[in-house]
Amino acid sequence: MGAPLAALRGAVAELLANPRALGLQAGIMALNDGAWIGFWWVFFQRAGTVRGWDFDAVVLLWSVLTTAAGLVLGVLANARRIGQMVTDGSLDAVLALPVRPLPWLLLRRIDGVFVGDALFGLVLFALAGDPTPARAARFAVGVVAAAAVLTGFLVAVESLVFFSGGGRTGELGFQAIVLLGSYPVDVFPAALRVALHTVVPAAFVAAVPARLVDAPDAGAAAALLTAAGGFAVLGWALFTVGLRRYTSGSAWTRA
């Protein structure tokens, strides 16, 4: 773990080198998240309850989503840049180092913009999530599991570039899972709800862990933990296999 931790220390040092810019970036993202909460407040004032979801439930959903997404997109920022690094050849520099590429890559860069997301989610839960010790524990476990699902999914879709040679699959996957995860899963048609629990696991990034905070359920918890482990393994496997293809294709000599 020495090399990944060293990479993380370097990323933190770079992030804190300009605290004013960090504060501005994080503040702008937090304001954006706050605007969404305002939108949902107005919506539920007029609509009441929608398929079992009310304002308090959506606030909890956004607490989980922004915290998990902020941790992944902020602290593990390279999870959504693997495809770009492959296509522009910057991955070669990583392969020259005596480290395991994926852990080092994930911890090497922190995006200060999304740090604001994580802070917003934690504050939102503290203020509006009824944070009893039991609920706070379930919230923490749910956030970690959601972050594992999101990280694994992003690494998996970004790693497809190893096999396709290019394209915007990674960016499209990122936009899809974050956008769909920001809405209550039950508002979608049945077929799309199935997809949100499988192909694009947005439900496991927000709705499922949010509901577990309110109402513990052994089956739902098992499904969430299975999704977390499954997508983590999928991301690691696709990256590992793709990396072998990349190096065996004489990537070092590409212009």
Secondary structure, 3 states (H helix, E strand, C coil): CHHHHHHHHHHHHHHHCCHHHHHHHHHHHHHHHHHHHHHHHHHHHHHCCECCECHHHHHHHHHHHHHHHHHHHHHCHHHHCHHHHHHHCCHHHHHCCCCCHHHHHHHHCCCHHHHHHHHHHHHHHHHHCCCCHHHHHHHHHHHHHHHHHHHHHHHHHHHCHHHHCCCCHHHHHHHHHHHHHCCCHHHCCHHHHHHHCCCCCHHHHCHHHHHHHHCCCHHHHHHHHHHHHHHHHHHHHHHHHHHHHHHHCCHHHCC
